[in-house]
Amino acid sequence: MIRLKIAFALRLVDDFSGQCIRGKKFLFSCGGRVVHPVEKEEGLYIFLEPQEKETRIRIEGTDYHSCNVTVQKELLDPEEPVADVRIYECPGRDYSRLRGWLTGTVSGPGVFPAEVYAKKSSPTGLTFREYRNIEGEHWVWFQGFTREKLTGKVFSLDGKEEEPLLVLGEKSGINEYRIEPVAGLPDKVSSGTPLTRVYRSVTDRNGAYSIPVDAGEEDIIQEVRILQHILPS
């Protein structure tokens, strides 16, 4: 009897909505060789053993920008070895009155493509209160009120010295969230700093971008910043 052992699983997440992507087709490759993970209905892609301790995977899809991800098995939970991969949507045939596209070209020096981001024109209504590292997990407490569903999305804490970007994950209590740091930690952010929604995408090799934003924001947002330049694959 042959027993198949799971090495790890990838869960692809739409960076704009913060939701797991289901019903889309993707091509996976390692070292230039196409691989065929087991696709599950809940949106997981299962990679079976044998796999290297560090596996570099390229992900390509019709409706999303291609990306490379490195999976380190030893950093995953052995009971549930799932790695979330956030990917950026491309402008396409899908139309939604809830979403617009912020387009333009990044100016200034730098080698492209690059990950870029823009902040929503108005804050969420929540402000920073406290950050704690609890047994290796990052937690943030906020004060204020919002009706917006925040979990899974990317936000900024625009402090005076730095601007940490973070994904709000598990919610505990009224305004307590476990966070996944994107850029920096909020350990030096001042109490009262507003929490602001962030939109992200990737440029082409000429610095041109199309960033999905909440409808109407494409006519208001004035600034797009570089998050990081992308190394050649």
C-alpha positions in Angstrom: 0.0 0.0 0.0 1.4 3.4 -1.1 1.0 6.2 1.4 1.4 9.8 0.3 2.9 12.3 2.7 2.1 16.0 2.5 5.1 18.3 2.4 3.2 21.6 2.6 0.3 23.4 1.1 -0.1 26.8 -0.5 -3.2 29.0 0.0 -3.3 31.7 -2.6 -4.9 35.0 -1.3 -6.1 37.9 -3.3 -4.2 40.8 -1.9 -7.0 43.4 -2.6 -9.9 41.5 -1.0 -7.9 39.4 1.5 -9.9 36.4 0.5 -8.7 32.9 -0.5 -8.8 32.5 -4.3 -11.0 29.7 -5.6 -12.1 28.6 -9.0 -9.1 30.1 -10.9 -6.4 28.2 -12.8 -2.7 28.5 -11.9 0.5 27.0 -13.3 3.2 26.0 -10.7 6.8 25.3 -11.6 10.0 24.5 -9.7 13.4 25.0 -11.4 11.7 25.5 -14.7 9.8 22.2 -14.4 6.0 22.2 -14.2 4.6 20.6 -11.1 1.1 19.4 -10.4 0.0 19.9 -6.7 -3.2 18.4 -5.6 -5.9 21.1 -5.7 -8.6 21.1 -3.0 -12.0 22.7 -3.2 -11.2 25.0 -0.3 -8.5 26.6 -2.3 -5.4 24.7 -1.1 -2.7 23.4 -3.3 -1.1 20.3 -1.8 2.6 19.5 -2.5 3.6 16.0 -1.7 6.9 14.6 -0.5 9.7 14.5 -1.4 10.5 18.2 -1.3 13.6 20.1 -0.4 13.8 21.9 2.9 13.6 25.1 0.9 11.5 25.0 -2.2 11.3 27.9 -4.7 8.0 27.9 -6.7 6.8 30.1 -9.5 3.1 30.8 -9.7 1.4 32.0 -12.9 -2.2 32.7 -13.6 -4.3 34.4 -16.2 -6.0 36.9 -13.9 -3.0 37.5 -11.5 0.6 38.8 -11.8 3.2 36.0 -11.8 5.3 35.6 -8.7 8.0 33.5 -7.0 7.7 32.2 -3.5 10.2 30.3 -1.3 8.7 27.8 1.1 10.8 26.7 4.1 9.2 23.6 5.5 10.8 23.9 8.9 9.1 27.3 9.5 5.6 25.9 8.9 3.4 24.3 11.6 4.0 20.5 11.3 0.4 19.8 12.2 -0.9 22.2 9.5 1.9 23.1 7.1 0.1 25.8 5.1 1.8 28.9 3.6 -0.3 31.8 2.6 0.8 33.5 -0.7 -0.6 36.9 -1.4 -0.8 37.7 -5.1 -1.8 40.8 -7.1 -4.8 40.9 -9.5 -4.3 42.1 -13.1 -6.9 44.3 -14.9 -9.1 42.0 -16.9 -12.6 41.1 -18.0 -14.0 40.8 -14.5 -15.9 44.0 -13.6 -17.1 45.2 -10.2 -18.7 48.4 -9.2 -17.0 48.1 -5.9 -13.5 48.3 -7.4 -11.6 50.7 -9.5 -8.1 50.8 -11.0 -5.4 53.3 -10.0 -3.1 53.6 -13.0 0.2 55.4 -13.7 3.9 55.1 -13.8 6.4 55.3 -10.9 8.9 58.1 -11.4 12.4 58.2 -10.0 15.5 56.0 -10.0 15.2 52.2 -9.6 15.1 49.0 -11.5 11.7 47.6 -12.2 9.4 45.7 -11.8 8.7 46.7 -8.2 6.0 46.2 -5.6 4.1 49.4 -5.1 1.4 50.7 -2.7 -1.0 53.5 -2.2 -2.9 54.6 0.9 -6.7 55.1 1.0 -7.6 58.8 1.1 -9.4 58.4 4.5 -8.4 56.4 7.6 -10.5 53.5 8.9 -11.7 55.1 12.1 -9.4 53.0 14.3 -6.2 54.3 15.9 -3.2 52.5 17.4 -3.2 51.8 21.1 -0.7 49.1 21.9 1.6 46.4 20.3 2.7 43.2 22.0 4.8 40.2 20.9 3.1 37.2 22.6 5.0 34.0 22.3 6.3 34.9 18.9 3.0 36.2 17.6 2.3 39.9 16.9 -0.8 41.5 18.4 -2.1 45.0 18.1 -4.8 46.8 20.1 -6.8 49.6 18.5 -9.2 52.1 19.8 -12.2 53.6 17.9 -14.9 52.2 15.7 -15.4 51.0 12.1 -18.0 49.1 10.2 -15.5 48.0 7.6 -14.4 44.3 7.5 -10.7 44.5 8.1 -9.4 40.9 8.5 -7.2 39.7 5.6 -6.5 43.2 4.3 -3.3 45.4 4.3 -3.0 48.5 6.4 -0.6 51.3 7.3 0.3 52.9 10.6 1.6 56.2 9.5 4.0 57.2 12.3 6.4 60.1 12.3 9.6 58.0 12.1 8.4 55.0 10.1 5.4 53.5 8.4 4.8 49.9 9.2 2.6 47.9 6.8 0.7 45.0 8.2 -2.0 42.4 7.4 -4.8 42.1 10.0 -5.4 38.5 10.8 -7.3 36.8 13.6 -9.5 39.0 15.7 -9.9 38.6 19.4 -12.1 40.9 21.4 -13.5 44.1 20.0 -10.4 45.8 18.5 -7.6 43.2 19.1 -5.9 41.7 16.0 -3.1 39.3 15.4 -1.0 40.8 12.6 1.4 39.6 9.9 4.1 42.3 9.4 4.6 43.3 5.8 7.2 46.1 6.3 8.4 46.9 9.8 7.0 46.4 13.2 4.6 48.8 15.0 6.8 48.7 18.2 7.7 52.4 17.9 4.3 53.7 16.7 2.8 56.4 18.9 -0.6 55.9 20.5 -3.4 57.5 18.5 -1.8 56.9 15.1 -4.5 56.2 12.5 -4.9 52.9 10.8 -5.2 53.4 7.0 -6.1 50.9 4.3 -3.3 50.1 1.8 -3.7 48.9 -1.8 -0.8 47.1 -3.5 0.3 45.7 -6.8 3.4 45.3 -9.0 4.7 47.4 -11.9 5.9 46.2 -15.2 9.5 46.6 -16.3 8.9 50.3 -17.2 7.4 51.2 -13.8 3.8 51.2 -15.0 1.2 50.0 -12.6 -2.6 49.2 -12.3 -3.6 48.9 -8.6 -7.0 47.7 -7.6 -8.7 50.1 -5.2 -12.1 50.7 -3.7 -14.4 52.4 -6.2 -13.9 56.1 -6.3 -10.4 56.0 -4.8 -8.8 55.9 -8.3 -9.8 59.6 -8.7 -8.6 60.7 -5.2 -5.3 59.0 -4.4 -2.4 61.3 -5.4 0.7 59.2 -4.3 2.0 55.8 -5.1 5.1 54.6 -3.3 7.6 51.8 -3.9 7.5 49.0 -1.3 10.4 47.0 -2.7 12.1 46.2 -6.0 11.7 42.7 -7.3 14.8 40.6 -7.9 15.1 38.9 -11.2 13.7 35.4 -11.2 
